[in-house]
Structure formats: structure tokens, C-alpha cells
């Protein structure tokens, strides 16, 4: 089974933003949120809610699976 890896979300988001040439301000304006909220995501201190995750994937032109790293866990 796979689960979301919160610790890697920020570094993955940073990498995708760099690849696409998207800045923090671009995301905050598109999502109508503060720059600080995006910085929290980049530091993996907080996670976006589901609506913002979907919109963020659209902005970055990636799937949710590409945006949110997952890790295997044993049950």
C-alpha cells in the first residue's frame, strides 16, 4: 500500500516549480492565497487542502501522483 510522503512534498514542489519556471507569486496569485502559504508548502510545514492540490497540479501541468510523492508501507 502507498501513502502520501509529507516530508518530500516541499522538495518535490520546488523541483517542479523550477522545471516549469513558476514562481511562488504565480501560485499564490492563481490560488488567491498568501505567499506565506506557498512557502509553508515548500518547507513541508503544511500541506495544501485537496482543492489547492488539484489546482496546483493544473498550474504545474502534472498529475496528482507526480505532485505528491508517495511511499510504500506494509500493513
CHARMM internal coordinates of N, CA and C (Angstrom, degrees):
IC EDIT
DIST 1 N 1 CA 1.4493
DIST 1 CA 1 C 1.5253
ANGL 1 N 1 CA 1 C 108.66
DIST 1 C 2 N 1.3167
ANGL 1 CA 1 C 2 N 115.90
DIHE 1 N 1 CA 1 C 2 N 147.35
DIST 2 N 2 CA 1.4651
ANGL 1 C 2 N 2 CA 120.23
DIHE 1 CA 1 C 2 N 2 CA 178.73
DIST 2 CA 2 C 1.5209
ANGL 2 N 2 CA 2 C 110.00
DIHE 1 C 2 N 2 CA 2 C -112.78
DIST 2 C 3 N 1.3208
ANGL 2 CA 2 C 3 N 115.99
DIHE 2 N 2 CA 2 C 3 N 146.51
DIST 3 N 3 CA 1.4538
ANGL 2 C 3 N 3 CA 122.75
DIHE 2 CA 2 C 3 N 3 CA 176.52
DIST 3 CA 3 C 1.5200
ANGL 3 N 3 CA 3 C 108.89
DIHE 2 C 3 N 3 CA 3 C -133.36
DIST 3 C 4 N 1.3247
ANGL 3 CA 3 C 4 N 116.67
DIHE 3 N 3 CA 3 C 4 N 159.02
DIST 4 N 4 CA 1.4580
ANGL 3 C 4 N 4 CA 121.60
DIHE 3 CA 3 C 4 N 4 CA -178.85
DIST 4 CA 4 C 1.5259
ANGL 4 N 4 CA 4 C 109.91
DIHE 3 C 4 N 4 CA 4 C -65.96
DIST 4 C 5 N 1.3106
ANGL 4 CA 4 C 5 N 115.88
DIHE 4 N 4 CA 4 C 5 N 136.35
DIST 5 N 5 CA 1.4572
ANGL 4 C 5 N 5 CA 122.07
DIHE 4 CA 4 C 5 N 5 CA 177.15
DIST 5 CA 5 C 1.5264
ANGL 5 N 5 CA 5 C 108.44
DIHE 4 C 5 N 5 CA 5 C -100.49
DIST 5 C 6 N 1.3293
ANGL 5 CA 5 C 6 N 115.99
DIHE 5 N 5 CA 5 C 6 N 93.98
DIST 6 N 6 CA 1.4687
ANGL 5 C 6 N 6 CA 121.55
DIHE 5 CA 5 C 6 N 6 CA -176.39
DIST 6 CA 6 C 1.5235
ANGL 6 N 6 CA 6 C 112.44
DIHE 5 C 6 N 6 CA 6 C -61.48
DIST 6 C 7 N 1.3266
ANGL 6 CA 6 C 7 N 117.05
DIHE 6 N 6 CA 6 C 7 N -36.16
DIST 7 N 7 CA 1.4596
ANGL 6 C 7 N 7 CA 120.62
DIHE 6 CA 6 C 7 N 7 CA -175.24
DIST 7 CA 7 C 1.5264
ANGL 7 N 7 CA 7 C 112.90
DIHE 6 C 7 N 7 CA 7 C -65.54
DIST 7 C 8 N 1.3089
ANGL 7 CA 7 C 8 N 118.16
DIHE 7 N 7 CA 7 C 8 N -26.97
DIST 8 N 8 CA 1.4583
ANGL 7 C 8 N 8 CA 120.99
DIHE 7 CA 7 C 8 N 8 CA -177.90
DIST 8 CA 8 C 1.5257
ANGL 8 N 8 CA 8 C 113.31
DIHE 7 C 8 N 8 CA 8 C -97.09
DIST 8 C 9 N 1.3267
ANGL 8 CA 8 C 9 N 117.10
DIHE 8 N 8 CA 8 C 9 N -5.68
DIST 9 N 9 CA 1.4573
ANGL 8 C 9 N 9 CA 119.52
DIHE 8 CA 8 C 9 N 9 CA -176.77
DIST 9 CA 9 C 1.5289
ANGL 9 N 9 CA 9 C 112.07
DIHE 8 C 9 N 9 CA 9 C -58.41
DIST 9 C 10 N 1.3209
ANGL 9 CA 9 C 10 N 116.76
DIHE 9 N 9 CA 9 C 10 N -48.28
DIST 10 N 10 CA 1.4621
ANGL 9 C 10 N 10 CA 121.25
DIHE 9 CA 9 C 10 N 10 CA -176.75
DIST 10 CA 10 C 1.5174
ANGL 10 N 10 CA 10 C 112.81
DIHE 9 C 10 N 10 CA 10 C -61.03
DIST 10 C 11 N 1.3259
ANGL 10 CA 10 C 11 N 116.62
DIHE 10 N 10 CA 10 C 11 N -45.91
DIST 11 N 11 CA 1.4627
ANGL 10 C 11 N 11 CA 118.85
DIHE 10 CA 10 C 11 N 11 CA -179.45
DIST 11 CA 11 C 1.5235
ANGL 11 N 11 CA 11 C 111.00
DIHE 10 C 11 N 11 CA 11 C -67.64
DIST 11 C 12 N 1.3108
ANGL 11 CA 11 C 12 N 117.65
DIHE 11 N 11 CA 11 C 12 N -34.47
DIST 12 N 12 CA 1.4587
ANGL 11 C 12 N 12 CA 121.14
DIHE 11 CA 11 C 12 N 12 CA 177.10
DIST 12 CA 12 C 1.5290
ANGL 12 N 12 CA 12 C 110.36
DIHE 11 C 12 N 12 CA 12 C -67.97
DIST 12 C 13 N 1.3202
ANGL 12 CA 12 C 13 N 116.71
DIHE 12 N 12 CA 12 C 13 N -42.56
DIST 13 N 13 CA 1.4656
ANGL 12 C 13 N 13 CA 121.16
DIHE 12 CA 12 C 13 N 13 CA 177.62
DIST 13 CA 13 C 1.5289
ANGL 13 N 13 CA 13 C 109.97
DIHE 12 C 13 N 13 CA 13 C -60.74
DIST 13 C 14 N 1.3280
ANGL 13 CA 13 C 14 N 116.78
DIHE 13 N 13 CA 13 C 14 N -44.96
DIST 14 N 14 CA 1.4603
ANGL 13 C 14 N 14 CA 121.79
DIHE 13 CA 13 C 14 N 14 CA 178.44
DIST 14 CA 14 C 1.5282
ANGL 14 N 14 CA 14 C 111.27
DIHE 13 C 14 N 14 CA 14 C -57.40
DIST 14 C 15 N 1.3337
ANGL 14 CA 14 C 15 N 115.17
DIHE 14 N 14 CA 14 C 15 N -45.95
DIST 15 N 15 CA 1.4616
ANGL 14 C 15 N 15 CA 120.92
DIHE 14 CA 14 C 15 N 15 CA -179.21
DIST 15 CA 15 C 1.5258
ANGL 15 N 15 CA 15 C 111.02
DIHE 14 C 15 N 15 CA 15 C -62.03
DIST 15 C 16 N 1.3331
ANGL 15 CA 15 C 16 N 116.80
DIHE 15 N 15 CA 15 C 16 N -45.57
DIST 16 N 16 CA 1.4645
ANGL 15 C 16 N 16 CA 120.59
DIHE 15 CA 15 C 16 N 16 CA -179.34
DIST 16 CA 16 C 1.5262
ANGL 16 N 16 CA 16 C 111.56
DIHE 15 C 16 N 16 CA 16 C -65.63
DIST 16 C 17 N 1.3212
ANGL 16 CA 16 C 17 N 116.69
DIHE 16 N 16 CA 16 C 17 N -40.28
DIST 17 N 17 CA 1.4659
ANGL 16 C 17 N 17 CA 120.24
DIHE 16 CA 16 C 17 N 17 CA 178.21
DIST 17 CA 17 C 1.5299
ANGL 17 N 17 CA 17 C 110.80
DIHE 16 C 17 N 17 CA 17 C -61.79
DIST 17 C 18 N 1.3229
ANGL 17 CA 17 C 18 N 116.20
DIHE 17 N 17 CA 17 C 18 N -42.67
DIST 18 N 18 CA 1.4609
ANGL 17 C 18 N 18 CA 120.35
DIHE 17 CA 17 C 18 N 18 CA 179.35
DIST 18 CA 18 C 1.5274
ANGL 18 N 18 CA 18 C 110.68
DIHE 17 C 18 N 18 CA 18 C -63.66
DIST 18 C 19 N 1.3308
ANGL 18 CA 18 C 19 N 116.73
DIHE 18 N 18 CA 18 C 19 N -44.94
DIST 19 N 19 CA 1.4691
ANGL 18 C 19 N 19 CA 121.38
DIHE 18 CA 18 C 19 N 19 CA 179.85
DIST 19 CA 19 C 1.5249
ANGL 19 N 19 CA 19 C 111.79
DIHE 18 C 19 N 19 CA 19 C -59.55
DIST 19 C 20 N 1.3305
ANGL 19 CA 19 C 20 N 115.86
DIHE 19 N 19 CA 19 C 20 N -37.87
DIST 20 N 20 CA 1.4607
ANGL 19 C 20 N 20 CA 120.80
DIHE 19 CA 19 C 20 N 20 CA -175.72
DIST 20 CA 20 C 1.5281
ANGL 20 N 20 CA 20 C 113.14
DIHE 19 C 20 N 20 CA 20 C -92.77
DIST 20 C 21 N 1.3354
ANGL 20 CA 20 C 21 N 117.13
DIHE 20 N 20 CA 20 C 21 N -5.73
DIST 21 N 21 CA 1.4580
ANGL 20 C 21 N 21 CA 120.71
DIHE 20 CA 20 C 21 N 21 CA -178.61
DIST 21 CA 21 C 1.5183
ANGL 21 N 21 CA 21 C 113.07
DIHE 20 C 21 N 21 CA 21 C 68.88
DIST 21 C 22 N 1.3194
ANGL 21 CA 21 C 22 N 116.32
DIHE 21 N 21 CA 21 C 22 N 33.64
DIST 22 N 22 CA 1.4679
ANGL 21 C 22 N 22 CA 121.71
DIHE 21 CA 21 C 22 N 22 CA -177.99
DIST 22 CA 22 C 1.5210
ANGL 22 N 22 CA 22 C 109.23
DIHE 21 C 22 N 22 CA 22 C -104.11
DIST 22 C 23 N 1.3112
ANGL 22 CA 22 C 23 N 116.14
DIHE 22 N 22 CA 22 C 23 N 133.94
DIST 23 N 23 CA 1.4599
ANGL 22 C 23 N 23 CA 122.27
DIHE 22 CA 22 C 23 N 23 CA -178.09
DIST 23 CA 23 C 1.5293
ANGL 23 N 23 CA 23 C 110.89
DIHE 22 C 23 N 23 CA 23 C -101.86
DIST 23 C 24 N 1.3302
ANGL 23 CA 23 C 24 N 114.88
DIHE 23 N 23 CA 23 C 24 N 162.73
DIST 24 N 24 CA 1.4634
ANGL 23 C 24 N 24 CA 121.52
DIHE 23 CA 23 C 24 N 24 CA 178.74
DIST 24 CA 24 C 1.5253
ANGL 24 N 24 CA 24 C 110.20
DIHE 23 C 24 N 24 CA 24 C -53.14
DIST 24 C 25 N 1.3121
ANGL 24 CA 24 C 25 N 116.62
DIHE 24 N 24 CA 24 C 25 N -45.56
DIST 25 N 25 CA 1.4666
ANGL 24 C 25 N 25 CA 121.28
DIHE 24 CA 24 C 25 N 25 CA -177.88
DIST 25 CA 25 C 1.5327
ANGL 25 N 25 CA 25 C 110.94
DIHE 24 C 25 N 25 CA 25 C -61.08
DIST 25 C 26 N 1.3375
ANGL 25 CA 25 C 26 N 117.89
DIHE 25 N 25 CA 25 C 26 N -36.59
DIST 26 N 26 CA 1.4703
ANGL 25 C 26 N 26 CA 121.29
DIHE 25 CA 25 C 26 N 26 CA 177.84
DIST 26 CA 26 C 1.5248
ANGL 26 N 26 CA 26 C 110.64
DIHE 25 C 26 N 26 CA 26 C -60.65
DIST 26 C 27 N 1.3195
ANGL 26 CA 26 C 27 N 115.83
DIHE 26 N 26 CA 26 C 27 N -43.46
DIST 27 N 27 CA 1.4675
ANGL 26 C 27 N 27 CA 120.51
DIHE 26 CA 26 C 27 N 27 CA -178.80
DIST 27 CA 27 C 1.5251
ANGL 27 N 27 CA 27 C 110.72
DIHE 26 C 27 N 27 CA 27 C -70.28
DIST 27 C 28 N 1.3299
ANGL 27 CA 27 C 28 N 116.54
DIHE 27 N 27 CA 27 C 28 N -46.88
DIST 28 N 28 CA 1.4699
ANGL 27 C 28 N 28 CA 118.90
DIHE 27 CA 27 C 28 N 28 CA -177.40
DIST 28 CA 28 C 1.5283
ANGL 28 N 28 CA 28 C 111.32
DIHE 27 C 28 N 28 CA 28 C -62.19
DIST 28 C 29 N 1.3268
ANGL 28 CA 28 C 29 N 117.05
DIHE 28 N 28 CA 28 C 29 N -39.04
DIST 29 N 29 CA 1.4758
ANGL 28 C 29 N 29 CA 119.71
DIHE 28 CA 28 C 29 N 29 CA 178.27
DIST 29 CA 29 C 1.5280
ANGL 29 N 29 CA 29 C 111.36
DIHE 28 C 29 N 29 CA 29 C -67.57
DIST 29 C 30 N 1.3217
ANGL 29 CA 29 C 30 N 117.07
DIHE 29 N 29 CA 29 C 30 N -42.82
DIST 30 N 30 CA 1.4636
ANGL 29 C 30 N 30 CA 120.66
DIHE 29 CA 29 C 30 N 30 CA -178.33
DIST 30 CA 30 C 1.5238
ANGL 30 N 30 CA 30 C 111.68
DIHE 29 C 30 N 30 CA 30 C -65.86
DIST 30 C 31 N 1.3331
ANGL 30 CA 30 C 31 N 116.64
DIHE 30 N 30 CA 30 C 31 N -35.21
DIST 31 N 31 CA 1.4708
ANGL 30 C 31 N 31 CA 120.38
DIHE 30 CA 30 C 31 N 31 CA -177.24
DIST 31 CA 31 C 1.5253
ANGL 31 N 31 CA 31 C 113.10
DIHE 30 C 31 N 31 CA 31 C -95.90
DIST 31 C 32 N 1.3468
ANGL 31 CA 31 C 32 N 116.20
DIHE 31 N 31 CA 31 C 32 N -2.68
DIST 32 N 32 CA 1.4723
ANGL 31 C 32 N 32 CA 121.12
DIHE 31 CA 31 C 32 N 32 CA -178.50
DIST 32 CA 32 C 1.5279
ANGL 32 N 32 CA 32 C 111.73
DIHE 31 C 32 N 32 CA 32 C 57.14
DIST 32 C 33 N 1.3355
ANGL 32 CA 32 C 33 N 114.24
DIHE 32 N 32 CA 32 C 33 N 47.27
DIST 33 N 33 CA 1.4659
ANGL 32 C 33 N 33 CA 121.11
DIHE 32 CA 32 C 33 N 33 CA 177.71
DIST 33 CA 33 C 1.5261
ANGL 33 N 33 CA 33 C 108.00
DIHE 32 C 33 N 33 CA 33 C -128.96
DIST 33 C 34 N 1.3100
ANGL 33 CA 33 C 34 N 116.41
DIHE 33 N 33 CA 33 C 34 N 173.07
DIST 34 N 34 CA 1.4602
ANGL 33 C 34 N 34 CA 120.39
DIHE 33 CA 33 C 34 N 34 CA -179.84
DIST 34 CA 34 C 1.5333
ANGL 34 N 34 CA 34 C 110.68
DIHE 33 C 34 N 34 CA 34 C -79.48
DIST 34 C 35 N 1.3207
ANGL 34 CA 34 C 35 N 114.90
DIHE 34 N 34 CA 34 C 35 N 156.26
DIST 35 N 35 CA 1.4631
ANGL 34 C 35 N 35 CA 119.55
DIHE 34 CA 34 C 35 N 35 CA 173.04
DIST 35 CA 35 C 1.5265
ANGL 35 N 35 CA 35 C 109.74
DIHE 34 C 35 N 35 CA 35 C -59.58
DIST 35 C 36 N 1.3246
ANGL 35 CA 35 C 36 N 116.47
DIHE 35 N 35 CA 35 C 36 N -36.56
DIST 36 N 36 CA 1.4665
ANGL 35 C 36 N 36 CA 121.28
DIHE 35 CA 35 C 36 N 36 CA -178.51
DIST 36 CA 36 C 1.5268
ANGL 36 N 36 CA 36 C 111.32
DIHE 35 C 36 N 36 CA 36 C -58.57
DIST 36 C 37 N 1.3280
ANGL 36 CA 36 C 37 N 117.40
DIHE 36 N 36 CA 36 C 37 N -38.51
DIST 37 N 37 CA 1.4669
ANGL 36 C 37 N 37 CA 120.29
DIHE 36 CA 36 C 37 N 37 CA 178.97
DIST 37 CA 37 C 1.5208
ANGL 37 N 37 CA 37 C 110.82
DIHE 36 C 37 N 37 CA 37 C -61.06
DIST 37 C 38 N 1.3324
ANGL 37 CA 37 C 38 N 116.29
DIHE 37 N 37 CA 37 C 38 N -42.10
DIST 38 N 38 CA 1.4652
ANGL 37 C 38 N 38 CA 120.13
DIHE 37 CA 37 C 38 N 38 CA 179.11
DIST 38 CA 38 C 1.5248
ANGL 38 N 38 CA 38 C 110.10
DIHE 37 C 38 N 38 CA 38 C -66.39
DIST 38 C 39 N 1.3299
ANGL 38 CA 38 C 39 N 117.31
DIHE 38 N 38 CA 38 C 39 N -39.99
DIST 39 N 39 CA 1.4655
ANGL 38 C 39 N 39 CA 120.21
DIHE 38 CA 38 C 39 N 39 CA 178.13
DIST 39 CA 39 C 1.5298
ANGL 39 N 39 CA 39 C 111.29
DIHE 38 C 39 N 39 CA 39 C -63.07
DIST 39 C 40 N 1.3264
ANGL 39 CA 39 C 40 N 118.44
DIHE 39 N 39 CA 39 C 40 N -36.21
DIST 40 N 40 CA 1.4678
ANGL 39 C 40 N 40 CA 120.90
DIHE 39 CA 39 C 40 N 40 CA 174.97
DIST 40 CA 40 C 1.5242
ANGL 40 N 40 CA 40 C 110.10
DIHE 39 C 40 N 40 CA 40 C -60.45
DIST 40 C 41 N 1.3347
ANGL 40 CA 40 C 41 N 116.10
DIHE 40 N 40 CA 40 C 41 N -42.41
DIST 41 N 41 CA 1.4712
ANGL 40 C 41 N 41 CA 120.00
DIHE 40 CA 40 C 41 N 41 CA 178.23
DIST 41 CA 41 C 1.5159
ANGL 41 N 41 CA 41 C 110.72
DIHE 40 C 41 N 41 CA 41 C -63.10
DIST 41 C 42 N 1.3337
ANGL 41 CA 41 C 42 N 116.72
DIHE 41 N 41 CA 41 C 42 N -43.45
DIST 42 N 42 CA 1.4596
ANGL 41 C 42 N 42 CA 120.96
DIHE 41 CA 41 C 42 N 42 CA -178.07
DIST 42 CA 42 C 1.5288
ANGL 42 N 42 CA 42 C 112.08
DIHE 41 C 42 N 42 CA 42 C -63.69
DIST 42 C 43 N 1.3313
ANGL 42 CA 42 C 43 N 116.40
DIHE 42 N 42 CA 42 C 43 N -28.10
DIST 43 N 43 CA 1.4704
ANGL 42 C 43 N 43 CA 120.77
DIHE 42 CA 42 C 43 N 43 CA 178.21
DIST 43 CA 43 C 1.5351
ANGL 43 N 43 CA 43 C 111.87
DIHE 42 C 43 N 43 CA 43 C -93.23
DIST 43 C 44 N 1.3375
ANGL 43 CA 43 C 44 N 116.64
DIHE 43 N 43 CA 43 C 44 N 4.58
DIST 44 N 44 CA 1.4700
ANGL 43 C 44 N 44 CA 122.80
DIHE 43 CA 43 C 44 N 44 CA -177.77
DIST 44 CA 44 C 1.5283
ANGL 44 N 44 CA 44 C 111.84
DIHE 43 C 44 N 44 CA 44 C 57.47
DIST 44 C 45 N 1.3331
ANGL 44 CA 44 C 45 N 116.50
DIHE 44 N 44 CA 44 C 45 N 28.29
DIST 45 N 45 CA 1.4610
ANGL 44 C 45 N 45 CA 120.13
DIHE 44 CA 44 C 45 N 45 CA 177.28
DIST 45 CA 45 C 1.5208
ANGL 45 N 45 CA 45 C 111.51
DIHE 44 C 45 N 45 CA 45 C -84.71
DIST 45 C 46 N 1.3124
ANGL 45 CA 45 C 46 N 115.91
DIHE 45 N 45 CA 45 C 46 N -29.16
DIST 46 N 46 CA 1.4595
ANGL 45 C 46 N 46 CA 122.08
DIHE 45 CA 45 C 46 N 46 CA 177.09
DIST 46 CA 46 C 1.5156
ANGL 46 N 46 CA 46 C 107.87
DIHE 45 C 46 N 46 CA 46 C -140.87
DIST 46 C 47 N 1.3328
ANGL 46 CA 46 C 47 N 114.92
DIHE 46 N 46 CA 46 C 47 N 160.57
DIST 47 N 47 CA 1.4611
ANGL 46 C 47 N 47 CA 120.41
DIHE 46 CA 46 C 47 N 47 CA 177.27
DIST 47 CA 47 C 1.5196
ANGL 47 N 47 CA 47 C 108.96
DIHE 46 C 47 N 47 CA 47 C -115.81
DIST 47 C 48 N 1.3318
ANGL 47 CA 47 C 48 N 116.68
DIHE 47 N 47 CA 47 C 48 N 145.68
DIST 48 N 48 CA 1.4664
ANGL 47 C 48 N 48 CA 119.01
DIHE 47 CA 47 C 48 N 48 CA 175.32
DIST 48 CA 48 C 1.5217
ANGL 48 N 48 CA 48 C 110.49
DIHE 47 C 48 N 48 CA 48 C -67.50
DIST 48 C 49 N 1.3252
ANGL 48 CA 48 C 49 N 116.55
DIHE 48 N 48 CA 48 C 49 N 152.47
DIST 49 N 49 CA 1.4606
ANGL 48 C 49 N 49 CA 119.39
DIHE 48 CA 48 C 49 N 49 CA 174.59
DIST 49 CA 49 C 1.5311
ANGL 49 N 49 CA 49 C 108.25
DIHE 48 C 49 N 49 CA 49 C -71.76
DIST 49 C 50 N 1.3132
ANGL 49 CA 49 C 50 N 115.95
DIHE 49 N 49 CA 49 C 50 N 172.14
DIST 50 N 50 CA 1.4622
ANGL 49 C 50 N 50 CA 120.87
DIHE 49 CA 49 C 50 N 50 CA -174.08
DIST 50 CA 50 C 1.5256
ANGL 50 N 50 CA 50 C 112.43
DIHE 49 C 50 N 50 CA 50 C -59.03
DIST 50 C 51 N 1.3213
ANGL 50 CA 50 C 51 N 117.30
DIHE 50 N 50 CA 50 C 51 N -43.43
DIST 51 N 51 CA 1.4664
ANGL 50 C 51 N 51 CA 120.36
DIHE 50 CA 50 C 51 N 51 CA -179.69
DIST 51 CA 51 C 1.5271
ANGL 51 N 51 CA 51 C 110.81
DIHE 50 C 51 N 51 CA 51 C -61.12
DIST 51 C 52 N 1.3365
ANGL 51 CA 51 C 52 N 116.69
DIHE 51 N 51 CA 51 C 52 N -42.33
DIST 52 N 52 CA 1.4632
ANGL 51 C 52 N 52 CA 119.68
DIHE 51 CA 51 C 52 N 52 CA 179.04
DIST 52 CA 52 C 1.5236
ANGL 52 N 52 CA 52 C 111.99
DIHE 51 C 52 N 52 CA 52 C -71.20
DIST 52 C 53 N 1.3341
ANGL 52 CA 52 C 53 N 117.81
DIHE 52 N 52 CA 52 C 53 N -32.61
DIST 53 N 53 CA 1.4677
ANGL 52 C 53 N 53 CA 120.15
DIHE 52 CA 52 C 53 N 53 CA 175.84
DIST 53 CA 53 C 1.5213
ANGL 53 N 53 CA 53 C 110.75
DIHE 52 C 53 N 53 CA 53 C -61.84
DIST 53 C 54 N 1.3246
ANGL 53 CA 53 C 54 N 116.16
DIHE 53 N 53 CA 53 C 54 N -45.43
DIST 54 N 54 CA 1.4639
ANGL 53 C 54 N 54 CA 120.70
DIHE 53 CA 53 C 54 N 54 CA 179.99
DIST 54 CA 54 C 1.5271
ANGL 54 N 54 CA 54 C 110.03
DIHE 53 C 54 N 54 CA 54 C -63.46
DIST 54 C 55 N 1.3224
ANGL 54 CA 54 C 55 N 116.99
DIHE 54 N 54 CA 54 C 55 N -45.56
DIST 55 N 55 CA 1.4680
ANGL 54 C 55 N 55 CA 120.74
DIHE 54 CA 54 C 55 N 55 CA 178.97
DIST 55 CA 55 C 1.5264
ANGL 55 N 55 CA 55 C 111.59
DIHE 54 C 55 N 55 CA 55 C -64.72
DIST 55 C 56 N 1.3180
ANGL 55 CA 55 C 56 N 116.17
DIHE 55 N 55 CA 55 C 56 N -39.17
DIST 56 N 56 CA 1.4607
ANGL 55 C 56 N 56 CA 121.12
DIHE 55 CA 55 C 56 N 56 CA 178.75
DIST 56 CA 56 C 1.5354
ANGL 56 N 56 CA 56 C 110.73
DIHE 55 C 56 N 56 CA 56 C -63.04
DIST 56 C 57 N 1.3134
ANGL 56 CA 56 C 57 N 116.73
DIHE 56 N 56 CA 56 C 57 N -41.90
DIST 57 N 57 CA 1.4640
ANGL 56 C 57 N 57 CA 120.63
DIHE 56 CA 56 C 57 N 57 CA 176.82
DIST 57 CA 57 C 1.5279
ANGL 57 N 57 CA 57 C 110.12
DIHE 56 C 57 N 57 CA 57 C -61.60
DIST 57 C 58 N 1.3242
ANGL 57 CA 57 C 58 N 116.43
DIHE 57 N 57 CA 57 C 58 N -39.96
DIST 58 N 58 CA 1.4677
ANGL 57 C 58 N 58 CA 120.21
DIHE 57 CA 57 C 58 N 58 CA 177.66
DIST 58 CA 58 C 1.5316
ANGL 58 N 58 CA 58 C 111.28
DIHE 57 C 58 N 58 CA 58 C -64.56
DIST 58 C 59 N 1.3214
ANGL 58 CA 58 C 59 N 116.78
DIHE 58 N 58 CA 58 C 59 N -44.41
DIST 59 N 59 CA 1.4661
ANGL 58 C 59 N 59 CA 121.54
DIHE 58 CA 58 C 59 N 59 CA 179.84
DIST 59 CA 59 C 1.5285
ANGL 59 N 59 CA 59 C 110.35
DIHE 58 C 59 N 59 CA 59 C -59.92
DIST 59 C 60 N 1.3324
ANGL 59 CA 59 C 60 N 115.65
DIHE 59 N 59 CA 59 C 60 N -42.29
DIST 60 N 60 CA 1.4657
ANGL 59 C 60 N 60 CA 120.75
DIHE 59 CA 59 C 60 N 60 CA -177.80
DIST 60 CA 60 C 1.5296
ANGL 60 N 60 CA 60 C 112.60
DIHE 59 C 60 N 60 CA 60 C -84.62
DIST 60 C 61 N 1.3371
ANGL 60 CA 60 C 61 N 116.23
DIHE 60 N 60 CA 60 C 61 N -5.88
DIST 61 N 61 CA 1.4578
ANGL 60 C 61 N 61 CA 122.25
DIHE 60 CA 60 C 61 N 61 CA -178.91
DIST 61 CA 61 C 1.5299
ANGL 61 N 61 CA 61 C 111.91
DIHE 60 C 61 N 61 CA 61 C 56.74
DIST 61 C 62 N 1.3481
ANGL 61 CA 61 C 62 N 114.48
DIHE 61 N 61 CA 61 C 62 N 48.83
DIST 62 N 62 CA 1.4667
ANGL 61 C 62 N 62 CA 122.01
DIHE 61 CA 61 C 62 N 62 CA 176.86
DIST 62 CA 62 C 1.5217
ANGL 62 N 62 CA 62 C 108.63
DIHE 61 C 62 N 62 CA 62 C -133.46
DIST 62 C 63 N 1.3279
ANGL 62 CA 62 C 63 N 116.00
DIHE 62 N 62 CA 62 C 63 N 166.53
DIST 63 N 63 CA 1.4585
ANGL 62 C 63 N 63 CA 120.00
DIHE 62 CA 62 C 63 N 63 CA 174.78
DIST 63 CA 63 C 1.5241
ANGL 63 N 63 CA 63 C 109.21
DIHE 62 C 63 N 63 CA 63 C -81.70
DIST 63 C 64 N 1.3165
ANGL 63 CA 63 C 64 N 116.51
DIHE 63 N 63 CA 63 C 64 N 165.02
DIST 64 N 64 CA 1.4688
ANGL 63 C 64 N 64 CA 119.90
DIHE 63 CA 63 C 64 N 64 CA 175.53
DIST 64 CA 64 C 1.5271
ANGL 64 N 64 CA 64 C 110.80
DIHE 63 C 64 N 64 CA 64 C -61.71
DIST 64 C 65 N 1.3367
ANGL 64 CA 64 C 65 N 116.51
DIHE 64 N 64 CA 64 C 65 N -36.62
DIST 65 N 65 CA 1.4695
ANGL 64 C 65 N 65 CA 119.53
DIHE 64 CA 64 C 65 N 65 CA 178.00
DIST 65 CA 65 C 1.5247
ANGL 65 N 65 CA 65 C 111.52
DIHE 64 C 65 N 65 CA 65 C -63.51
DIST 65 C 66 N 1.3183
ANGL 65 CA 65 C 66 N 117.66
DIHE 65 N 65 CA 65 C 66 N -34.22
DIST 66 N 66 CA 1.4624
ANGL 65 C 66 N 66 CA 120.52
DIHE 65 CA 65 C 66 N 66 CA 177.43
DIST 66 CA 66 C 1.5253
ANGL 66 N 66 CA 66 C 111.18
DIHE 65 C 66 N 66 CA 66 C -73.98
DIST 66 C 67 N 1.3026
ANGL 66 CA 66 C 67 N 116.61
DIHE 66 N 66 CA 66 C 67 N -32.17
DIST 67 N 67 CA 1.4619
ANGL 66 C 67 N 67 CA 121.59
DIHE 66 CA 66 C 67 N 67 CA -177.72
DIST 67 CA 67 C 1.5237
ANGL 67 N 67 CA 67 C 112.09
DIHE 66 C 67 N 67 CA 67 C -77.34
DIST 67 C 68 N 1.3120
ANGL 67 CA 67 C 68 N 116.73
DIHE 67 N 67 CA 67 C 68 N -41.85
DIST 68 N 68 CA 1.4663
ANGL 67 C 68 N 68 CA 121.15
DIHE 67 CA 67 C 68 N 68 CA -173.66
DIST 68 CA 68 C 1.5310
ANGL 68 N 68 CA 68 C 109.92
DIHE 67 C 68 N 68 CA 68 C -107.53
DIST 68 C 69 N 1.3322
ANGL 68 CA 68 C 69 N 117.20
DIHE 68 N 68 CA 68 C 69 N 105.91
DIST 69 N 69 CA 1.4582
ANGL 68 C 69 N 69 CA 119.83
DIHE 68 CA 68 C 69 N 69 CA 178.70
DIST 69 CA 69 C 1.5318
ANGL 69 N 69 CA 69 C 110.43
DIHE 68 C 69 N 69 CA 69 C -63.87
DIST 69 C 70 N 1.3223
ANGL 69 CA 69 C 70 N 114.58
DIHE 69 N 69 CA 69 C 70 N 143.36
DIST 70 N 70 CA 1.4616
ANGL 69 C 70 N 70 CA 119.15
DIHE 69 CA 69 C 70 N 70 CA 178.24
DIST 70 CA 70 C 1.5211
ANGL 70 N 70 CA 70 C 109.27
DIHE 69 C 70 N 70 CA 70 C -125.05
DIST 70 C 71 N 1.3227
ANGL 70 CA 70 C 71 N 116.03
DIHE 70 N 70 CA 70 C 71 N 157.95
DIST 71 N 71 CA 1.4476
ANGL 70 C 71 N 71 CA 120.93
DIHE 70 CA 70 C 71 N 71 CA 178.26
DIST 71 CA 71 C 1.5261
ANGL 71 N 71 CA 71 C 109.24
DIHE 70 C 71 N 71 CA 71 C -131.00
DIST 71 C 72 N 1.3048
ANGL 71 CA 71 C 72 N 114.95
DIHE 71 N 71 CA 71 C 72 N 151.88
DIST 72 N 72 CA 1.4606
ANGL 71 C 72 N 72 CA 121.00
DIHE 71 CA 71 C 72 N 72 CA 178.39
DIST 72 CA 72 C 1.5257
ANGL 72 N 72 CA 72 C 109.82
DIHE 71 C 72 N 72 CA 72 C -75.06
DIST 72 C 73 N 1.3143
ANGL 72 CA 72 C 73 N 115.85
DIHE 72 N 72 CA 72 C 73 N 138.52
DIST 73 N 73 CA 1.4683
ANGL 72 C 73 N 73 CA 120.25
DIHE 72 CA 72 C 73 N 73 CA 172.09
DIST 73 CA 73 C 1.5245
ANGL 73 N 73 CA 73 C 108.37
DIHE 72 C 73 N 73 CA 73 C -130.58
DIST 73 C 74 N 1.2862
ANGL 73 CA 73 C 74 N 116.40
DIHE 73 N 73 CA 73 C 74 N 148.86
DIST 74 N 74 CA 1.4596
ANGL 73 C 74 N 74 CA 120.71
DIHE 73 CA 73 C 74 N 74 CA 177.56
DIST 74 CA 74 C 1.5071
ANGL 74 N 74 CA 74 C 109.53
DIHE 73 C 74 N 74 CA 74 C -95.42
DIST 74 C 75 N 1.3076
ANGL 74 CA 74 C 75 N 115.49
DIHE 74 N 74 CA 74 C 75 N 140.51
DIST 75 N 75 CA 1.4669
ANGL 74 C 75 N 75 CA 120.47
DIHE 74 CA 74 C 75 N 75 CA 177.41
DIST 75 CA 75 C 1.4946
ANGL 75 N 75 CA 75 C 110.83
DIHE 74 C 75 N 75 CA 75 C -100.73
END
COOR INIT
IC SEED 1 N 1 CA 1 C
IC BUILD
